[in-house]
């Protein structure tokens, strides 16, 4: 969907954030809870899809109908999680979360909706005869854009609303990270407290969590994951604005 150095920059952001998702999923997996593992897996699939979508050479590898169906199902799944958790009175976490995948399930539903909008915009349509090169937005591959035709106005409005949400969420995430960094009186999450004696109260909470190398621990959760989330949100907002 985007070409040149701008497209390479966007694709690089998606590659890096996808790697962060994969590190977190591999380091923690279902041990953190099935919902968190599912959220991280959702991010991995989304990151791979965005890497393919961001580069014109690979944008057509996933059929638009298939991509839209996959992420529509994922979004519906997260809405179901939200409804069930509400009925059970379960805590759902804040909009930002301690790290990427402890956030409120509504965020993932909206991000999956963004993926659906992008795939629908890529779906084949009657070419717009009025499309001219001077109408191109910076970084947009107009050859591919003209092939699929202009997306419906309603889809563009929805894309703009989702882009605004993603930008706002990215800004809020950066603010939360900055505040937590300044506070800095709390220790690292309990999963890093490997040295706690097994017989203590704290030891029971971490007894089943294997020790992680420091480099993996830093990348697997916390501020690095949140900054990655903010970067992915901004890159996705750019993609939505280029529809």
Buried (B, 14 or more C-beta within 10 A) or exposed (E): BBBEEBBEBBBBBBBBBBBBBBBBBEBBBEEBEEBBBBBBBBBBBBBBBBBBBBBBEEBEEBEBEEBBEBBBEBBEBBBEBBEEBEEEEEEBBEBBBBBBBBBBBBBBBBBBBBBBBBBBBBBEBEEEEEBEEEEBEEBBBBEBBBBBBBBEEEBBEBBBBBBEBBBEBBEBBBEBBEEBEEEEEEEEBEBBBBEBEEEEEEBEEBEEBEEBEEEBBBBBBBBBBBBBBBBBBBBBBBBBBBB
